[in-house]
C-alpha cells in the first residue's frame, strides 16, 4: 500500500508540473485551433502573429492581436511587446518622407532566448517578415514573403503575420515561418517532474524486490 501511495504521489506531482507553452486555444477563421501565448489589443478584428526562432523543433510561438478600424503589422507587434513577455528590438526609420515613422525589427527575445539581426554583409542570419492575409476554411497558413515592411502592411481580419530567423541570403529569402502551434502541443512535463515520476516507479520496484 505504501508503494502504491509513493507512486500515486509521484504521478500526481508530475501531472501538476505540466508546463503549458501557450495557454490560450484559439480557433481561427480557417477552422484550425492554435495555441496562443497571449492576446494584445481589443476590437472586433483578429489576427495571429507568429515568431519563429527556427533553432529547434518547438521554438515557434503565436500571439493574438485585436483591433478596430485600420491597423498595421507594426502596431500589432508594438502592442504584443507591451502586453507580455515577448521583447523586440525595434528601430524607427523615416521613409520615404522625413515625417514617416516606421518600424524595423532588429531582434526578438522570448523564453530566455535572444536572436539579433546580423549587421554586416551578407546580413544573414536575420529576421524576415512574412504574411498571409487570407486563410480560408480548411487551409493552413500559406506564407508569402512581404514586399513591404510591417508598418506598411495593413492587417486583415483572420490573417497572419510571421517573423522567422532566416539563414537565407537576400534576395533569395525562402525560409518561411512554421505553422502556428496547434492547441494541445504545449503541455509538456518539465524535466524535474519527470524525475519525480521516475523516482516513484523506482521506489515501487525496490519495495517489491525487498518483499520477495
ABEGO torsion letter per residue (X at the ends): XAAAAAAAAAAAAAAAABBBBEABBBBBAAGBBBBBABBBEBEABBBBBBBBAGABAAABBBBBBBBBEBBBAAAAAAAAAAABABBBBBBBBBOABAABBBBBBABBBBGGBBBBBBABOAGOBBBBBBBBABBBBGBBBBBBBBABBAAABBBBBGBBBBBBBBABBOABBABBBBBBBBBGAABBBBAAAAAAAAAAAAAAAAAAAAAX
